[in-house]
Amino acid sequence: MPDRRGGPLRVLRHRDFRLLWLGLVGSAVGTWMQIVAQALLVLELSHGSALALGTVALAQALAFFAFSLFGGAVADRVDKRRLILTTQTLCMAFAAILGVLTWLRIVEVWMVVVLAFLQGVALSFDQPTRGALVPELVPKDELLNAVSLQAIVFTGASALGPALAGLSMRTLGYSGIFFANAVSYLAVIAALVAIRSPGSSGQARTPTPRAIRDALAAIRADAALPWLLAVYGGLLFLGPSSTLLLPVMGTHVLHLTPLQLGISFAASGVGTVAGGLGLASLANPSHKARILLGSALLWALALFGFAASRSFTTVLTTLLFVGVFQVGVSATMITLLQTRVPRSMSGRVMSINTLLIMGVRPLGDFVAAAAIGCFGAPVTAMASAALVAALALAVAARPSVRAV
């Protein structure tokens, strides 16, 4: 019987995972501070050009499309801990370089685009490797607990990082925030140095192109994973992100004040934390596919409710549930990938998750932005919710999926 003691935080009793998780918490807050400050800097440099802001996001997305699968293959061939140390050091350097350029007042939009692309390359190796390292730090029956806690780190920090960026903008300025983010990477680097797990792999002689094909073949051979990945990918592509949908809805439809808009973003982050903790409290449940598909359907219902909202209270409630059920889909999908594919391929299968989140989602936002321009935000969000719900129901009807 799995150990149920300790509630949703029970997996933190494992020293190495606890060190990694705490390091990521500190770094994620700094990352969100930079995300906000960098967006404001680009808008200031480009005199309010949304195209310039989109170009920065697209540059990073292209890096993930180009390198994430390769990064996952490398993760299965090398010492994972050392690779993450390298990528985190590079990300720290990129943040420091942006801080120096801004402090010297020589920064231009093209420089931000280049640094965003380089950071995307580094994260294409970092994120699959980080996901592949987690199963080496915790027992298999606590993997869902660990993945759920890790899933809430970045999105949970979205409730704190932007607020800190806003409060510190006047005193620190853009460069100060970028330097603060660079320093925050030291938390992860120190944790990785202290971790005892070697994070090594025995796949060093496997050719990378073949290694990628083998991992994709292993997923295709599974009776349920391709269908569940279709739902997960469909949600990420079809569902507009809160960073795209909420400002448009808040400004043009709901007429929220800046304070209300900030609280709305925080509501989604709080929902993600609550959903992650709720999922983490489950002790290795069976029928994980039902959790994923049920979360996808409830996410679609919450998004539809948000699109139909016309009161601030309803907005906060629906956004809270959007966060809860989105982490239900993502954390369960990651757990299924890690447990239904051989451990030797964990880096490669996690690279698919990275590609979906960091490549497919931004691409979907470009499509959603065009749809919003033609049909408006409420209609676009309702149509997205209906499509995701239909896809989840179609997959749920498959016997091979219901058995998982």
N, C-alpha and C positions, 0 to 999 in steps of 0.2 A: 504494500500500500504506500502511495506517495505520502510524504510528510506534509501535512496541511498546517502545521504550526507556523505562527508568525504573520499570517495574513498576507496581503498583497506585497509586502516588503520582505517576505521570508527569504527570497533568493539573495538578499544583500548580506546574509550570514556567510556567504562564500567570499573570502577575502579578495581574490583577484577580480571578480566581477564587481564587488563593491568599490574597489579602487578605480576601475575603469568608469563605472557609472557616475561616481562623484566627480571625476575629472571632466567627463562630458557635460555634466550639469553646469560647471563653472564656465566651460568654453562656449556652450550654447548661448548663454546670456550675452556674452561678448559678441558672438556672431550676429545675433539679432540686433544689437546696437549698431553694428556696422551696416547691416542690411538697410536699416532706416536712414542712417547718415549718408550712405552711399547713394541711395535713391534721391535724397534731397540735394546732394552735391551735384549729381548729374542734371537734375532739373535746373539748378542754379546756373551751371556752366552752359547749358543748352537753351537758356531763356524759356524754360517751361516746356520743352519738346518731349511729348510722350514717345515719339519715335526713337529718340536717343535712349530713353529708359528701356524701351523694348529691345533695342539693339544690344544693350548690356546683358539682358536676360537671355536673348537668343544666342549670344556668343558663348555663354556658359552651357546652355542646352546643347549646342553643337559639339562642345567638348565631350559631353557625356555620351552623345550618339557615337562619336568617333572612338572613344577609348574605354567605355565602361566594361564591355565584354572582354576586352584584352586585359583590363585591370583585374577582373575576376579570375581569369586564367593564371595570371601572375601570382595572385593571392594563394592559389593552390600549389604553387611551386616553391615558395620561399617562406622564410620565417615571418609569420604574420605580424608579430609584435614589432619587429624591426622595420617592416614596411610601413606600418602605421606611424611609427616614430618619424620616419622620413617624410611622409606626406604631411603630418601635422607641423613639422618644422618648416616645410615649404609654405604651407598656408600662413603660418606666423610671419614668415619673411614677406609674403605678398601683402599682408595687412600693414606691416611696418613700412614697406616701400610706398604704399598709398598714403600712409601718414606723412612720410618725408616729402613726397611730391606736393601734398596739400599744404603742409607747413611752409614749404619754400614758395608757395603760390605759383607753381609752374604746371600744375595738374591740368590736363585737358580730357575731353570725353574719350578720345581714342585710347588714352592711357588706361582709363578705367575699363574700357572694353577689353584691352589686351590682358590686364590683370585678372579680369573676370574669367576669360578663357583659360588662362594658366591655372587659376584656382580650380576651374572645372576639370582640367586634366588631372590635377593632384587628387581631387575628390573622387574621380573615376576609379582610382586605385584604392583610396582610403575607405570609402563606404562599403564596397564588397568585402574588403579584408576585415573591417571592423565587425560586420555581420557574421563572417565566417569564424572569427575568433571567439564569439560569445559561446557557441556550443562546447568549446574546449574549457570554458571557465565554470560551467554549471552542469549538473546532471541532466540527462535527457528528459526526465519527467518534470523538470522545472524550467524547461526551455520556454514555454509559453509565458510563464511568469517573468523570465528575464527579458524576453523580446518585448513584452508589454511595457515594462518599466523603461526599456531603452527607447521605445517608440514615443513616450511622452516627454522625453528630455527636450528635443528641439522644439516641438510644437508647444510644450508647456512653457518653455522660455519665451515664446512669442507673447505671452501675457506680461512678462516682466521686462524683457529687453527693450522694446519700443518705448515703454514708459521711462526707463532709465536714460535712453538716448535723448528723449525730449527734455528731461530734467537737466541733463548734463551738457546739452548743446551750447547753452549760453556760456558756461564756465570753461568747458573743454574745447569747444569748437569741433569742426570736422576732424582735424588732424588728431586732436586729443582722443576722440572716440576710436579712431583707427589704431592708435597706439595702445589704447586700453584693450581692444580686441586682440592685438598681437600678444599682449601680456597674458590674456586669458588662456591662450594655448598652452602656457606653461603648466596649467592644471592637468591637462591630458598627458603631456609629455612626462611629467613627474609620476603620474599613475602608471604609465607604460613602463617606465624604468623600474618601478617597484614590483610589477607583476612577475610572478615566478614562472608562469606557464611559458614554455618556449614558443608556442604558436607555430611550430615548424610543420612541414609537410614532406611526404616522400614522393612527390610527383615531379621532381625536378627534371626528369628526362623526357617528360611528355611534351611533344611539340604543341605550341600554343594554338595554332589553327585547329588541329585535331582535338585538342583538349576542349575547345569551345564547342565543336561539333558533338563531342561525346556527351557533354552536359546537356545540350539542347535535345539530343536523342533520348537521354534518360528522362527528361521531362515529358517529351512526346509519348514515350512508352508507358507512362503512368496513366491509369484509367481516369483520374480526376483532375490532375494538376493543370493540363491545358485548358480545360473548361473553367476552372476557378481563376486561372490567370487571365482568361478573357473577361471575366467579371471585374476583376481588380483593375486590369488595364482600361476597360471600358469606363469604370468610375473615374479614373484619373484623367482620361482623355475627354470624356463627355461632361464631367462635372467641373464647372468653372471654379477656380480657386477663390478663397475668400479675399485674397489680395487684389483680385480683379473684380469680383462681383460686389463685394461690400462697399467699396468707395462709390461705385456707380449707383447702386441702389440707395445708399445712404444720402448721396448728394442730389440725385435727380428724381427719386421716387419718394423716399421717406423724409427727406429734408432734415436730416439729423444735424445737430451741432457737432463741432469738432470733438467736444468732450464725449458726446453720445457715440460718435463713431469709434473713438478709442475704446470705450467700454464694450462696444459690440465686438471689436477684435479680441478683447480680453475674454469675452464670453465663449468664443470658439476655442480659445486656448484652454480655458478652465474645463470645457467639455472634453477636450482631448485628455487632459490629466485625469478627470473622473473616469472616462472610459478605459484608459490604460490601467488605472488602479482596480477598476471593477473586473477587467479581464485577468489581471494579475492575481486576483483573489481566487480564481478557479484553479483547482488542482488537476492539471493535465486532463481536461475533459475529453470524452470521446465525441464523435460526430462533429469534428471541427468544421466540416463543410457547412453544416447547418448554422453554426455561429457566423461564419463568413457571409453566407447568402442572406441570412436573417438580418445581419447588420447592414448589408447593402440595400435591402428593401426598406429598412427603417431610415437609413441615411437618405434615400430618395424621397421618402415621405417628409422628413424634416426639411430637406431642401425645397420641396414643393410648398411646405408651410411657410418657409422664409420668403419665398417669392410672392406669396399671397399676403404677407404681413403688411399691415398699415399702422401698427402701434408699436411703440418702442419696447413694451413688455413682451409682445409676441416675437419681435425680432430677437431679443436676448434669449428667450426660451428655445426657439427653433435653432439658433446658432449653437446653443449649448448642446443640443441633441445631434446636430451635424458633426460636431467634434467628437462626441461620444461614439457614434456609430462608424465614423471614418476610421478611428483607431481600431475598432473591432474588426474591420475588414483587413487593414494593413498588417496588424500584429498577427492575426490568425494566418494570413497568407504566408508571411515570413516563416512562421512556425511550421507550416505544412511543407514549405520548400526545404527547410532544414532537416525535417524528420523523414521525408519520403524519397529523398535523393541521397546517394552514398555520401558519407562524411568527406571523402576525398574530393568531392565536387562542390563543397559548400561555398567556396569563394566564387565559383562560376555561376551558381544559381543565384547568389546574392547580387551579382552584377546585373542580372536581369531585373531585380527589384530596383536597383539604382537607376538603370536605364528608364524604367517606367516612371519613377518619381521625378527624376531630374531631367529627363529628356522628353518623354511623352506628355507629361503634365504641362510644361510650358508651351509645347506645340498645340495642345488642346486649348490653352488659353488664347492663343492667337486666333484660332477658329471661333472660339466663343466670343472674343472681342468683335469679330466681324459680324457675328449673328446679333450681338447686342446693338451694334450700329444700325442693323436693318430692322430688327423686330423689337428692340428694347430689352432691358435686363429681366423683368419679370417673366416674359414669354420664353426667353432663352433658358432661364433657370428651370421653369416648369417643363419645358421640352427635354432638357437634360435629365431631370429627375425621372420622367416617364420612360426615356430610353434605357436608363440604368436599371429601373425596376423591371422592365420587360426582359432585358438580358438576364437578370438574376433569376426571374421566374422560369425562363426557358432552360437555363442550366440546372435549376433545381429539379426539373422534370426528368433528368437523366438518372437512371438507376445506379450507374457507376459512381455518380457524385453523391447520391443520397447515402451510399454505403460507407462513405469516408467519415 
